[in-house]
Amino acid sequence: MLRYLTAGESHGPALTAIVEGFPSGVALEAALIDRELERRQGGYGRGKRQTLETDRIIIESGVFHGVTTGAPITLRLINNDSKLERLAEPAAPRGGHIDLAGAINYQTGIRQVLERASARETALRVAAGALAKLLLRELGITVFGYVRELGGIAAPPESFDLAARDASLVYTLNPAADPAIVAAIDAARDAGDTLGGVVETIVTGCPIGLGSHAQWDRKLDARLAAAVMSVQAIKAVEIGLGIEAARRPGSKVMDPIAYDAAHSPDDRRHGFRRPTNNAGGVEGGTSNGEPIVVRAAKKPISTLAARGPSINMATKVPEPAAYERSDVCAVPAASVIVENVVAFEIAAAVVEKYVGTSLEAIQAAMSAVHALNRERLAHWGDAAQESAGPQRRASSPAEKSN
């Protein structure tokens, strides 16, 4: 099992993650992890905190001479803006945050809750996801995220060019939409308000068979949805068409199946083709070989410079909500976070399916399963009869006479 845990507070001394179950033999490229962390800190509309932190990953275990060993990997990020003990207790909880419910649930002050609940924690999730990408890269699987809508302004992709996304101030794939989005962020800042949006992640190169239909908690789409929904401020997750599928008749939702007899022996889809991908690459909880498409809706940040109405916790009288230094818009950052959260879940599904403690073992298992599926598909009729059991196989005249 590939998994991770995180620890630390937003303004504590450091954030730490322990990644367990990561296979040995993967070259650990810290620069790639740092690039993902830098992208998370960027994007138009971010607040002052991002100028105070320079996130660079510190790897404290699980690596020997730059290569993973299979032991737990410890990832650490130092908080330059470490001042937890000096921060005041907020008097009035902020609506839309954990402040009130968390303080009552844990029977603590608001400060203890909001420090752990802060989206600062997602820096470690990005680091863990970037680590997972190093494994996926070795297996020919890519994960790509971008902003699809921001502040109600649609930015449908014009291409899927990595350079175009990285050149965008707001991480879209639609340069024509960027000026209007930047203007909307500026207007929200002037009004003391914030903006949300929609981000999308696309995974390509996945083989057929990640996840399973056999049990609810093994379904790939359920696992992806849970992982993405756990990201701070994400309020909805869609796979493929998502909610739009409920508005269409079945004939406009199902993905027809075609076959390319001239497909390459290395084709991970074994020649099967889909002219549409409404399912978003997952059917019955299992990857079907098409690109996996995950979309997430991020609400506007509830910490407002204009300060919404609240109640003083001590006096119980109305008082403006506390203000914590925050962003006007973190949708570009969310696209990076969701991308890396998805990458980790895909890597976990790969490790689960192709059980192996090393990269070499996983690669060998993937090749063996691919070859087995090719052989079975080449002799599908015989294989299907064999799988049907003795009663279904007894269909020849000689067998019937017996």
Secondary structure, DSSP 8 states (H G I E B T S, - for coil): --EEEEE--TTSSEEEEEEES--BS-B--HHHHHHHHHHHH-STT--THHHH-----EEEESEETTEE-SS-EEEEEE-TT--GGG----SS--TTSSHHHHHHHHTS-HHHHHHHHSGGGHHHHHHHHHHHHHHHHHTT-EEEEEEEEETTEE---S---HHHHHHSTT-BS-GGGHHHHHHHHHHHHHTT--B-EEEEEEEES--TTSB-SSSGGG-HHHHHHHHHHTSTTEEEEEETTGGGGGGS-GGGTS---EE-TT--TT-TTTTEE-S--TTTTEETTEE-SS-EEEEEEE---S--TT--EEE-TTT-SEEE-------SB-HHHHHHHHHHHHHHHHHHHHHHHS--SBHHHHHHHHHHHHHHHHHHHHTHHHHHHHHH-HHHH--SHHHHH-
